[in-house]
Amino acid sequence: MVFENLAVKLQDIFKKLRGKGKLTEKDVKEGLREIRLALLEADVNYKVVKDFIQRIMERAVGSEVLESLTPGQQIVKIVYDELTALMGTTNSKIAISPKPPTIVMLVGLQGSGKTTTAAKLANYFKKNGKHPLLVAADIYRPAAIKQLNVLGEKIGVQVFSMGDKINPVDIAKASIEYGTKNGFDMIILDTAGRLHINEELMEELKDIKVAIKPNEILLVVDAMTGQDAVNVAEHFNSILGIDGIIMTKLDGDTRGGAALSVKAVTGKPIKFVGVGEKIDALEPFYPDRMASRILGMGDVLTLIERAQATYDEKRAKELEKKIREQQFTLEDFFEQLQQIKRMGPLNQILSMIPGLTPKQLEGINVDDKNLIKIEAIINSMTKEERQNPSIINGSRRKRIAKGSGTTIQDVNNLLKSFEQMKKLMKQFGGISKDMKKGKIRFPFFK
């Protein structure tokens, strides 16, 4: 989960503060000391942490907070506000040129995921009504051009390439001319990176910048590299002048130091984040939503957006009718699992639900491999068994387990989960009450 370690620590700190009722200035200072340590352990820049804690201190020790009825909640609100401000306050969009095409130049070190990100960005804009052109301007990394061509074909976006013998500046200029003539309204350049920042790399990027005058220069950095990513961003910005940052592999970064530091250090916002390996796993970055997730408040808006992207109104009405008439079958269950898969990794979805903390997920295996196992089991059933699971006796369970490469226990667990889901559908109005009492369990996820 994104920011998992930091989220657990901050939520524990706030739980203690809320549990005290009335707070003294000493309580607040002790809480802030723990927050400071949690941020430093998350690899947040030292100066950023110092300034952050100072701002919270100035707001939290006033009478408005300490003498309020819920001082603990007030401090959580202050920390939420400051976290949001730290990451940029609002979502920063790419500046679209009033006269097409909009030119986006991607830069960064080798290994940051630049080529894949170029394709993800093209896919994002294509889905949002744009007509993008990808440009293979990295002539140095072996197979970079081929990789971009394969990705372009996968998403149905044309790739402009002149091979690896032409100067990248000439490739960039030719791509703009080609894109303008052929009606492309978005041109995305995949430029070369190096294993480290050097003069040759920067000179070439500056030459491309002068030649094509991009609307946006976006730096691609790997969130997993922590403060190294921040240092790279600072260096690129000072020499090249970037407009924003795309942070890859944020889904695997349990610390979050880079995401929390980079805006404060460089003054440049994170515009997109990579949240998985799939081609559609690139999302606009919303500081307020991320702050909400860190503090255990969930991220309902992103959850809704993902659900809407996979929503089929006709199927939803059919399912609603089946639920009303209590005709929910394993085929429907299977279809709902498919929709969940389209929304993204299950652990990401769960992390967006308000009140569901990383600690509460401990011991629950939400690995997507479990969904694959469920699919295999259901696929091994006959049509009659999917529509009427009550006929699945011992010998049928044995056959299904063998056919799906699983165990009889796995089949039993799935059938238990399905029966429980049917009960939930029947008693939909009582779901929240049962959840609070801890009555609902999903045996398959153990």
C-alpha positions as CSV (number, residue, x, y, z in Angstrom):
1,M,0.0,0.0,0.0
2,V,1.1,3.5,-0.8
3,F,2.7,5.3,2.3
4,E,1.8,2.2,4.3
5,N,4.5,2.6,7.0
6,L,3.9,6.3,7.5
7,A,0.1,5.8,7.5
8,V,0.3,3.2,10.2
9,K,2.5,5.4,12.4
10,L,0.5,8.6,11.9
11,Q,-2.8,6.9,12.6
12,D,-1.4,5.4,15.8
13,I,-0.3,8.9,17.0
14,F,-3.6,10.5,16.3
15,K,-5.5,7.6,18.0
16,K,-3.5,8.4,21.2
17,L,-4.1,12.1,20.9
18,R,-7.9,11.6,20.4
19,G,-8.0,9.2,23.3
20,K,-6.8,11.8,25.7
21,G,-9.8,14.1,25.3
22,K,-8.5,17.4,26.5
23,L,-4.9,18.1,25.4
24,T,-2.1,20.2,27.0
25,E,0.6,21.9,25.1
26,K,3.0,19.2,26.3
27,D,0.7,16.5,24.7
28,V,0.8,18.4,21.4
29,K,4.6,18.7,21.5
30,E,5.0,15.0,22.3
31,G,2.7,14.1,19.4
32,L,4.5,16.4,17.0
33,R,7.8,14.9,18.1
34,E,6.5,11.4,17.1
35,I,5.1,12.8,13.8
36,R,8.6,14.3,13.1
37,L,10.3,10.9,13.7
38,A,7.7,9.1,11.5
39,L,8.3,11.5,8.6
40,L,12.1,11.2,8.9
41,E,11.8,7.4,8.9
42,A,9.7,7.7,5.8
43,D,12.7,9.4,4.2
44,V,11.2,12.9,3.9
45,N,13.7,15.6,3.4
46,Y,15.0,16.9,6.8
47,K,14.4,20.6,6.1
48,V,10.9,19.8,4.7
49,V,10.1,18.0,8.0
50,K,11.4,20.8,10.1
51,D,9.3,23.5,8.3
52,F,6.3,21.2,8.3
53,I,6.4,20.6,12.0
54,Q,6.9,24.3,12.7
55,R,3.8,25.2,10.7
56,I,1.7,22.6,12.6
57,M,3.1,23.8,15.9
58,E,2.1,27.4,15.2
59,R,-1.5,26.4,14.5
60,A,-1.9,23.6,17.0
61,V,-0.9,25.2,20.3
62,G,-3.4,28.1,20.1
63,S,-6.5,28.3,22.3
64,E,-8.7,27.5,19.3
65,V,-7.4,24.0,19.3
66,L,-6.5,23.2,22.9
67,E,-9.7,24.6,24.3
68,S,-12.0,23.1,21.7
69,L,-14.3,20.1,22.4
70,T,-12.3,17.8,20.1
71,P,-8.7,19.0,20.1
72,G,-7.4,15.6,18.7
73,Q,-9.7,15.9,15.7
74,Q,-8.6,19.6,15.2
75,I,-5.0,18.5,15.1
76,V,-5.8,15.8,12.5
77,K,-7.4,18.5,10.4
78,I,-4.4,20.8,10.7
79,V,-2.0,17.9,9.7
80,Y,-4.3,17.1,6.8
81,D,-4.2,20.7,5.6
82,E,-0.4,20.9,5.9
83,L,0.1,17.5,4.2
84,T,-2.1,18.7,1.3
85,A,-0.2,22.0,1.0
86,L,3.2,20.1,1.2
87,M,2.3,18.0,-1.9
88,G,0.9,21.0,-3.9
89,T,-2.6,21.8,-2.6
90,T,-4.5,21.0,-5.9
91,N,-4.2,18.8,-8.9
92,S,-1.8,20.3,-11.4
93,K,-2.9,19.7,-15.0
94,I,-0.8,19.6,-18.1
95,A,-1.0,23.0,-19.9
96,I,-2.8,22.3,-23.1
97,S,-1.8,24.6,-26.0
98,P,-4.5,26.8,-27.4
99,K,-3.1,26.0,-30.8
100,P,-2.5,22.2,-31.3
101,P,-0.3,20.3,-31.0
102,T,0.5,20.3,-27.3
103,I,4.2,19.2,-27.0
104,V,5.2,17.2,-23.9
105,M,8.8,16.3,-23.4
106,L,9.6,13.5,-21.0
107,V,13.1,13.6,-19.3
108,G,14.8,11.6,-16.6
109,L,17.4,9.1,-15.8
110,Q,17.6,5.6,-17.3
111,G,15.6,3.1,-15.3
112,S,13.0,5.6,-14.1
113,G,10.4,4.1,-16.4
114,K,10.3,6.9,-18.9
115,T,9.5,4.9,-22.1
116,T,6.6,3.0,-20.4
117,T,5.4,6.3,-18.9
118,A,5.4,7.9,-22.3
119,A,3.0,5.1,-23.5
120,K,0.9,5.4,-20.3
121,L,0.5,9.1,-20.8
122,A,-0.4,8.7,-24.5
123,N,-3.0,6.1,-23.4
124,Y,-4.4,8.5,-20.7
125,F,-4.8,11.3,-23.2
126,K,-6.3,9.0,-25.9
127,K,-9.0,7.9,-23.4
128,N,-9.6,11.6,-22.7
129,G,-10.4,12.5,-26.3
130,K,-6.9,13.5,-27.6
131,H,-5.1,12.2,-30.7
132,P,-1.5,11.6,-29.4
133,L,1.7,10.8,-31.3
134,L,4.6,9.1,-29.5
135,V,8.1,10.1,-30.5
136,A,11.1,7.7,-30.1
137,A,13.9,10.2,-29.5
138,D,16.0,7.9,-27.3
139,I,18.7,6.5,-29.7
140,Y,21.1,5.3,-27.1
141,R,19.4,2.7,-25.0
142,P,19.3,-0.6,-26.7
143,A,15.7,-1.6,-27.7
144,A,14.2,1.7,-26.5
145,I,12.7,2.4,-29.9
146,K,11.4,-1.2,-30.3
147,Q,9.9,-1.0,-26.8
148,L,8.0,2.2,-27.6
149,N,6.8,0.7,-30.9
150,V,5.5,-2.4,-29.1
151,L,3.7,-0.2,-26.5
152,G,2.3,2.1,-29.1
153,E,0.8,-0.8,-31.0
154,K,-0.7,-2.2,-27.8
155,I,-2.6,1.0,-27.1
156,G,-3.3,1.9,-30.7
157,V,-1.1,5.1,-30.8
158,Q,1.2,5.8,-33.6
159,V,5.0,6.1,-32.9
160,F,7.2,8.4,-34.9
161,S,10.7,7.0,-35.3
162,M,13.7,7.7,-37.5
163,G,15.9,4.9,-36.2
164,D,19.0,5.2,-34.0
165,K,21.4,6.9,-36.4
166,I,19.7,10.3,-36.6
167,N,20.5,13.1,-34.1
168,P,17.7,13.3,-31.4
169,V,17.3,17.1,-32.0
170,D,16.5,16.4,-35.7
171,I,14.1,13.6,-34.7
172,A,12.3,15.9,-32.3
173,K,12.0,18.7,-35.0
174,A,10.8,16.3,-37.6
175,S,8.2,14.8,-35.3
176,I,6.7,18.2,-34.6
177,E,6.4,18.9,-38.3
178,Y,4.9,15.5,-39.0
179,G,2.5,15.7,-36.1
180,T,1.3,19.2,-37.0
181,K,0.7,18.2,-40.7
182,N,-1.2,15.0,-39.8
183,G,-3.6,16.4,-37.2
184,F,-2.1,15.1,-34.0
185,D,-3.1,17.4,-31.1
186,M,-0.7,15.9,-28.5
187,I,3.0,15.0,-29.1
188,I,4.9,13.1,-26.4
189,L,8.6,12.8,-26.7
190,D,10.5,9.9,-25.1
191,T,14.0,11.3,-24.7
192,A,17.2,9.6,-23.7
193,G,18.3,9.1,-20.1
194,R,21.6,8.2,-18.5
195,L,22.6,6.2,-15.5
196,H,23.5,9.4,-13.8
197,I,23.2,13.1,-14.5
198,N,26.0,14.4,-16.8
199,E,26.8,17.4,-19.0
200,E,26.3,15.5,-22.2
201,L,22.8,14.5,-21.3
202,M,21.8,18.0,-20.2
203,E,23.2,19.6,-23.3
204,E,21.2,17.3,-25.6
205,L,18.0,18.0,-23.6
206,K,18.6,21.7,-23.7
207,D,19.1,21.6,-27.5
208,I,15.8,19.7,-27.9
209,K,14.1,22.2,-25.7
210,V,15.3,25.1,-27.8
211,A,14.5,23.3,-31.0
212,I,10.8,22.4,-30.3
213,K,9.8,24.7,-27.4
214,P,7.7,22.2,-25.5
215,N,4.6,23.2,-23.7
216,E,5.6,21.0,-20.8
217,I,8.8,19.3,-19.7
218,L,7.9,16.5,-17.3
219,L,10.6,14.7,-15.2
220,V,10.0,11.0,-14.7
221,V,11.4,9.8,-11.4
222,D,11.2,6.5,-9.5
223,A,9.4,6.9,-6.1
224,M,11.3,3.9,-4.7
225,T,14.6,5.8,-4.9
226,G,13.4,8.2,-2.1
227,Q,15.6,11.3,-1.6
228,D,17.7,10.4,-4.7
229,A,14.5,11.1,-6.7
230,V,14.3,14.5,-5.0
231,N,17.9,15.3,-5.7
232,V,17.5,14.3,-9.4
233,A,14.4,16.6,-9.6
234,E,16.3,19.5,-8.1
235,H,19.2,19.1,-10.5
236,F,17.1,18.7,-13.6
237,N,15.0,21.7,-12.6
238,S,18.0,24.0,-12.0
239,I,19.6,23.1,-15.3
240,L,16.7,22.4,-17.7
241,G,13.7,24.0,-16.0
242,I,10.9,21.4,-15.6
243,D,7.2,22.0,-15.4
244,G,6.2,19.1,-13.3
245,I,7.0,15.5,-12.2
246,I,5.6,12.1,-13.0
247,M,6.4,9.7,-10.1
248,T,6.5,6.0,-11.1
249,K,6.2,3.0,-8.8
250,L,4.3,4.9,-6.2
251,D,2.2,1.8,-5.5
252,G,5.4,0.0,-4.2
253,D,6.7,2.9,-2.1
254,T,5.6,2.2,1.5
255,R,7.7,5.1,2.8
256,G,6.6,8.0,0.6
257,G,9.5,10.4,1.3
258,A,10.0,11.4,-2.3
259,A,6.3,12.3,-2.9
260,L,6.2,14.3,0.3
261,S,9.4,16.2,-0.4
262,V,9.7,16.9,-4.1
263,K,7.2,19.8,-4.3
264,A,8.7,21.6,-1.3
265,V,12.3,21.2,-2.5
266,T,11.8,22.0,-6.3
267,G,8.7,24.1,-6.3
268,K,7.4,21.8,-9.1
269,P,4.2,19.8,-8.6
270,I,3.7,16.0,-9.1
271,K,1.3,15.9,-12.1
272,F,0.9,12.1,-12.5
273,V,1.7,9.0,-10.6
274,G,2.3,5.4,-11.7
275,V,0.3,3.0,-9.6
276,G,1.0,-0.3,-11.3
277,E,2.5,-2.1,-14.2
278,K,-0.6,-2.1,-16.5
279,I,-0.7,0.4,-19.3
280,D,-3.7,2.2,-17.7
281,A,-2.0,2.4,-14.3
282,L,-1.2,6.1,-14.5
283,E,-3.3,8.6,-12.6
284,P,-3.4,12.4,-12.1
285,F,-2.0,13.3,-8.7
286,Y,-4.4,14.8,-6.2
287,P,-2.6,16.1,-3.0
288,D,-5.8,16.3,-1.0
289,R,-6.8,12.7,-1.8
290,M,-3.3,11.4,-1.0
291,A,-3.3,13.2,2.3
292,S,-6.7,11.7,3.1
293,R,-5.4,8.2,2.4
294,I,-2.3,8.7,4.5
295,L,-4.4,9.8,7.5
296,G,-6.8,6.8,7.1
297,M,-9.7,8.9,5.7
298,G,-9.8,6.9,2.5
299,D,-10.1,8.2,-1.0
300,V,-13.7,7.9,-2.1
301,L,-13.4,10.2,-5.1
302,T,-10.7,8.1,-6.8
303,L,-12.6,4.9,-5.9
304,I,-15.8,6.4,-7.6
305,E,-13.8,7.4,-10.7
306,R,-12.3,3.9,-11.1
307,A,-15.7,2.3,-10.6
308,Q,-17.3,4.7,-13.2
309,A,-14.6,3.8,-15.7
310,T,-15.6,0.1,-15.6
311,Y,-19.3,0.7,-15.1
312,D,-21.8,-1.0,-17.4
313,E,-25.3,0.5,-16.8
314,K,-27.2,-2.4,-18.6
315,R,-25.4,-5.1,-16.5
316,A,-25.8,-3.1,-13.3
317,K,-29.6,-3.0,-13.8
318,E,-29.7,-6.7,-14.6
319,L,-27.6,-7.4,-11.4
320,E,-29.9,-5.2,-9.3
321,K,-32.9,-7.1,-10.5
322,K,-31.2,-10.5,-9.7
323,I,-30.4,-9.2,-6.2
324,R,-34.0,-8.1,-5.6
325,E,-35.3,-11.5,-6.8
326,Q,-32.5,-13.4,-4.9
327,Q,-31.2,-15.0,-8.1
328,F,-27.5,-14.0,-7.5
329,T,-25.4,-16.9,-9.0
330,L,-21.7,-17.8,-9.1
331,E,-21.7,-16.4,-12.7
332,D,-22.7,-13.0,-11.3
333,F,-20.1,-13.4,-8.5
334,F,-17.5,-14.1,-11.1
335,E,-18.5,-11.1,-13.2
336,Q,-18.3,-8.8,-10.1
337,L,-14.7,-10.1,-9.5
338,Q,-13.8,-9.2,-13.1
339,Q,-15.1,-5.7,-12.6
340,I,-13.0,-5.4,-9.4
341,K,-10.0,-6.5,-11.3
342,R,-10.6,-3.8,-14.0
343,M,-10.6,-1.2,-11.2
344,G,-7.0,-2.1,-10.2
345,P,-5.2,-4.2,-7.6
346,L,-7.4,-5.2,-4.7
347,N,-5.1,-3.7,-2.0
348,Q,-5.3,-0.3,-3.7
349,I,-9.1,-0.4,-3.8
350,L,-9.2,-1.4,-0.1
351,S,-6.8,1.4,0.8
352,M,-9.3,3.9,-0.6
353,I,-12.1,2.9,1.8
354,P,-12.5,5.4,4.7
355,G,-11.7,3.9,8.1
356,L,-10.0,0.8,6.7
357,T,-6.4,1.1,8.0
358,P,-3.3,-0.9,7.1
359,K,-3.4,-2.6,10.5
360,Q,-6.9,-3.8,9.9
361,L,-5.7,-5.5,6.6
362,E,-3.0,-7.4,8.4
363,G,-3.5,-11.1,8.1
364,I,-5.8,-10.7,5.1
365,N,-4.2,-11.8,1.9
366,V,-5.5,-9.4,-0.8
367,D,-3.0,-10.5,-3.4
368,D,-4.5,-10.5,-6.9
369,K,-3.4,-14.1,-7.2
370,N,-6.3,-15.0,-5.0
371,L,-8.7,-13.5,-7.6
372,I,-7.0,-15.6,-10.3
373,K,-7.5,-18.7,-8.1
374,I,-11.2,-17.9,-7.7
375,E,-11.5,-17.5,-11.5
376,A,-9.9,-20.8,-12.1
377,I,-12.3,-22.6,-9.7
378,I,-15.4,-21.0,-11.2
379,N,-14.2,-21.7,-14.7
380,S,-13.8,-25.4,-13.7
381,M,-17.5,-25.7,-12.8
382,T,-20.3,-26.6,-15.2
383,K,-22.9,-24.1,-16.2
384,E,-25.4,-25.8,-13.9
385,E,-23.0,-25.7,-10.9
386,R,-22.4,-22.0,-11.4
387,Q,-26.1,-21.3,-11.5
388,N,-27.0,-23.6,-8.6
389,P,-24.0,-24.2,-6.3
390,S,-26.1,-26.2,-3.9
391,I,-25.6,-29.2,-6.1
392,I,-21.9,-29.2,-5.6
393,N,-21.3,-32.3,-3.5
394,G,-18.1,-34.0,-2.4
395,S,-17.3,-35.7,-5.7
396,R,-18.0,-32.5,-7.7
397,R,-15.7,-30.5,-5.3
398,K,-13.0,-33.0,-5.9
399,R,-13.4,-32.7,-9.7
400,I,-13.5,-28.8,-9.6
401,A,-10.3,-28.7,-7.4
402,K,-8.5,-31.0,-9.8
403,G,-9.6,-29.1,-12.9
404,S,-8.6,-25.7,-11.4
405,G,-5.3,-26.8,-10.0
406,T,-6.4,-25.9,-6.4
407,T,-7.5,-27.8,-3.3
408,I,-10.8,-28.9,-2.0
409,Q,-10.3,-26.5,0.9
410,D,-10.0,-23.6,-1.7
411,V,-13.2,-24.7,-3.3
412,N,-15.0,-24.8,0.1
413,N,-13.7,-21.4,1.0
414,L,-15.0,-19.9,-2.2
415,L,-18.4,-21.5,-1.8
416,K,-18.5,-20.1,1.8
417,S,-17.6,-16.6,0.6
418,F,-20.3,-16.9,-2.1
419,E,-23.0,-17.9,0.4
420,Q,-22.0,-15.0,2.6
421,M,-22.1,-12.6,-0.3
422,K,-25.7,-13.9,-1.1
423,K,-26.7,-13.1,2.5
424,L,-25.2,-9.7,2.2
425,M,-27.2,-9.0,-0.9
426,K,-30.3,-10.2,0.9
427,Q,-29.7,-8.1,4.0
428,F,-28.2,-5.1,2.2
429,G,-29.6,-2.6,4.7
430,G,-27.8,-4.2,7.6
431,I,-24.3,-4.4,6.0
432,S,-22.8,-1.4,7.8
433,K,-24.1,-2.5,11.2
434,D,-22.7,-6.0,10.7
435,M,-19.3,-4.6,9.5
436,K,-19.1,-2.5,12.7
437,K,-19.8,-5.5,14.8
438,G,-17.1,-7.5,13.0
439,K,-19.6,-10.2,12.0
440,I,-18.7,-10.2,8.3
441,R,-15.8,-12.3,7.3
442,F,-14.5,-13.5,3.9
443,P,-13.1,-17.0,4.4
444,F,-11.3,-17.1,1.1
445,F,-9.0,-14.1,1.9
446,K,-6.9,-15.6,4.7
